[in-house]
Amino acid sequence: MQVQRNADDRTLTAIESHICKLLNIKKTDEVLDVCCGNGLISTRIAKHCKTVVGVDFSSGLLHSAKEQDLASNIQFIEEDAIDLSNSIHQKFDKIILYYSFQYFDFKQGMQVVSEMKKILKPGGQMLIGDVPNKKKFWSYYDTLPKRFFYFKQWLFKQPKMGKFWSEKEMRMLAEENQLKGLFLQQDKKLPHAHYRFDFLMEDKQK
């Protein structure tokens, strides 16, 4: 158990460092963590910036997030990612959506990016991270048991991994929302780099 806990901690530390580097997070930044879940990333990013707001639609996960030993600069809000501006009225220097973008289809993804753009400060940046890469679909389903499992899920319309996104689709989301988009291969040290990518978006005023 201790070995697994240490391995998980090393992974989270690597992700924390990765996000901070990509977004150049500063002590003066106000950061939004969309689809924050149980707040593990939010609490780590909080060490590097002025404030963090974590938002998720799951009251259960947010309850777990709030049970942690939280720093005074962290706040959690219950809201769906496609309706962010309903509950969040401040604007942010940096916005993170890490690991969860696969659970949105293209139309929903467009809505999420649009909502994120509404609450992004002029010149701000948004990171949609750890996105399953459509080009590397079979790099994930790389064994016969995995492929059998996938086709079983597909047959019953219960895909475990959600949507695998293409670079073209991500660039469409950016262009439609008047954002500059940058497709990034993940560092090989990250646990899912063999089939996931990151996509950085910047306000065109930057």
Summary of the structure (lengths in Angstrom):
residues: 206
radius of gyration: 16.9
end to end distance: 46.1
largest distance: 49.3
contacts: 650
relative contact order: 0.14
helix: 44%
strand: 26%
